[in-house]
Structure formats: structure tokens, C-alpha cells
Amino acid sequence: MATASASGASGGSAGLIAHKDSLLNTSLQALNASVNVTNSTVKYIDVEEDQIAPGYAVLLMYLMLFMILGAQTGLVLWRKKHKRSYDLVRVTTCSNWLGL
């Protein structure tokens, strides 16, 4: 008797699932009809993520490195040639950062 009740319960749930599937199919068909979408008009485009090419990344890294080296060289030359001006700007800049 236990097997008969189990098979009866599974038969009832299978009928319920089939009924839900049919309701889902009809609602999807109604939705497709209202939107007017057909398979022939839907196009999927394979779009890759935007990436920087490795060559451009290396170029950018070297550009930044040379800019930093150029700025440091400029500061050292300025300090050697115009000591008073460099010290004045350095003191003024530090006081601005400290809020004095």
C-alpha cells in the first residue's frame, strides 16, 4: 500500500508540473506576440570587453617613467642653479600643505 500511495502522489505532482509548464508556455507565447519578436530579427553580437593592447600598456608605462625622471631631473637642476628660489618655493609649498 505504501508503494501505491507513493506512485499516486508522484503522478499527481507530475500532472501539476505539466499544467504549470503549459501555463508558462502560453504566457510566453502571449508575451512574444505582444512584443512582436521573431527569431529571425533577434541578433546577438559577441562583444569582447574593452582592453588595452599590451603594446599600449608598455608604452604608457615607459611614458610615465620618463615623465617622472624628467620632473626629478628638472627639480635637481633647479635646486643647483637657483638655490634661493627653490628653497622659497619649497618652504611655501610645505606651509600650504600644512595649512600654515
C-alpha positions in Angstrom: 0.0 0.0 0.0 2.9 2.3 0.7 4.1 2.0 -2.9 0.6 2.7 -4.3 0.3 5.9 -2.3 3.7 7.0 -3.3 3.1 6.4 -7.0 -0.2 8.2 -6.7 1.5 11.2 -5.1 4.2 11.3 -7.8 1.5 11.0 -10.5 -0.3 14.0 -9.1 2.8 16.1 -8.9 3.8 15.2 -12.5 0.3 16.4 -13.6 0.8 19.7 -11.7 4.2 20.2 -13.2 2.8 19.6 -16.7 0.0 22.0 -16.0 2.5 24.7 -14.9 4.6 24.1 -18.0 1.6 24.6 -20.2 0.7 27.8 -18.4 4.2 29.0 -18.8 4.3 28.2 -22.5 1.1 30.0 -23.1 2.2 33.1 -21.2 5.5 33.2 -23.1 3.7 32.9 -26.4 1.4 35.8 -25.4 4.4 37.8 -24.4 6.2 37.1 -27.6 3.1 38.1 -29.6 2.8 41.4 -27.8 6.4 42.3 -28.2 6.4 41.1 -31.8 9.8 39.4 -31.6 10.7 36.7 -34.0 13.9 34.5 -34.1 14.9 36.0 -37.5 15.1 39.6 -36.2 17.0 38.9 -32.9 20.7 39.3 -33.4 23.3 38.6 -30.8 26.6 40.3 -31.2 29.6 38.8 -29.5 31.3 41.8 -27.8 34.6 41.5 -26.0 35.5 43.6 -23.1 37.5 46.7 -23.8 41.1 46.0 -23.1 44.3 48.0 -23.6 46.6 46.2 -26.0 49.8 45.0 -24.3 51.9 47.2 -26.5 50.0 50.4 -25.5 50.3 49.4 -21.8 54.1 49.1 -22.1 54.2 52.4 -24.0 52.2 54.1 -21.3 54.4 52.7 -18.5 57.6 54.0 -20.2 56.0 57.4 -20.9 55.1 57.8 -17.2 58.6 56.6 -16.2 60.3 59.2 -18.4 57.9 61.9 -17.2 58.8 61.2 -13.6 62.6 61.0 -14.4 62.3 64.3 -16.3 60.5 66.1 -13.5 63.0 64.8 -10.9 65.9 65.9 -13.1 64.3 69.3 -13.6 63.9 69.8 -9.8 67.6 68.8 -9.2 68.8 71.2 -11.8 66.6 74.0 -10.5 67.9 73.4 -7.0 71.6 73.6 -8.2 71.2 76.7 -10.3 68.6 78.7 -8.3 69.0 77.7 -4.6 67.2 80.6 -3.1 64.2 80.4 -5.4 64.0 76.6 -4.9 64.1 77.0 -1.1 61.5 79.7 -1.1 59.1 77.6 -3.2 59.8 74.5 -1.1 59.0 76.4 2.2 55.9 78.0 0.7 54.6 74.7 -0.6 55.3 72.9 2.7 53.5 75.6 4.6 50.5 75.4 2.2 50.3 71.6 2.7 50.5 72.0 6.5 47.9 74.8 6.4 50.0 77.5 7.9 
